[in-house]
């Protein structure tokens, strides 16, 4: 489910179902409080996106800003996308282990953590994950990963 909203406020107001607005706002606050400097919050790809602006990293492989994280209300669930988990060795396994320690069942794709209720998401783990990679480090990781793919 994507949105045509041009602002985060319009997305939450118009596109997020009423029973999910509180959870989306709570996760958004956690992300914003933990987000390192250098990232921006925008509407991109039809969801709330936390990205490295093109002004900082204009030479991306696809000409679009580097998405670091995102937050969305999908048809059957809500989702927080944590892109750093699949580009940093061991990060995904550590994240999954922390979920298990918290006693919460992890429902995750490559970088998409799906949740139906706010209680299904350990917010302190989301905050720690968001805070763990500076924008400069994420740019370097992304460039390194792209260079390795080009060599193949």
Protein Blocks (a to p, Z undefined) as FASTA:
>chain_A
ZZfbfbfklmmmmmmcfklmmmmmmmmmmmmmmmcghiacddeehiacddddfklmmmbf
kopacdfbdcdddfkbccdddfklmmgghklmmmmmmmmmnopacdddfklccdfbfklp
cfklmmmmmmmpcfklmmmmmmmmmmmmmmZZ
